[in-house]
Amino acid sequence: DNPNDAKAYYIRGVAYLESGNLSSAMNDFNVAVEIDGNYPDAYLGRGAVYRRSGEHQQALYEIHKASKLGMRESKYYYSLGLVYNDVGDLDLALKHYSEAIRYDKRFHQAYTAIGTIYWEKGDYVLAAHWCEKALEINNNSRDAWYNLGLAYQSMSHYNQAVAYYTISITLGLNIAKVYYNRGGCYLKIGDFEKAIDNFEMALVIQPDFTPAIKAIEHAEQLIKEK
């Protein structure tokens, strides 16, 4: 790699960030900033690391810095929304996500994020509506399919939820929660074997995922009682 290429470090930093390796991500974003102190995405990357580490004030500082260096408004408001979402200020997060869409009507991640807020507020119909809007823009958004599954599961539409979770998995979503949730739907449908398979998949991804361990015990009990 070219040591003078801030973008190369930034791209590798994003890959580390997505795989959950925060310290390596931060190292690469720092190098990108050292090479090019006016590279907004690198500051935004640092903001994302701070946000995931629970250092929200520091995250906001980095996001504002990126904004001063000419980052797109839509990205700026979306990033602020993520921070406020994390600290539990759902209304402020909603305001910022809506602002992101005002600047970029095709920013599908912001539509999905609004869907997650309505889900947290317990309005599952609206949650589904916003995820569907995201999918109209990008039909390959695994996060939108996952959150659509969540909304349908919360409305007790278990077969549809299974279908949506399955699409998110097919698109590469590989987190314990998606298998755990799909297993929970199978449990409600009465397909206990498939439920156990999914709970076991969740444990392959995250061996310390206690809810899946308890769910397997529960499903095995239901099989015995059949």
Secondary structure, DSSP 4 states (H G I P E B T S, - for coil): --TT-HHHHHHHHHHHHHTT-HHHHHHHHHHHHHH-TT-HHHHHHHHHHHHHTT-HHHHHHHHHHHHHTT--HHHHHHHHHHHHHHTT-HHHHHHHHHHHHHH-TT-HHHHHHHHHHHHHTT-HHHHHHHHHHHHHH-TT-HHHHHHHHHHHHHTT-HHHHHHHHHHHHHTT---HHHHHHHHHHHHHHT-HHHHHHHHHHHHHH-TT-HHHHHHHHHHHHHHHH-
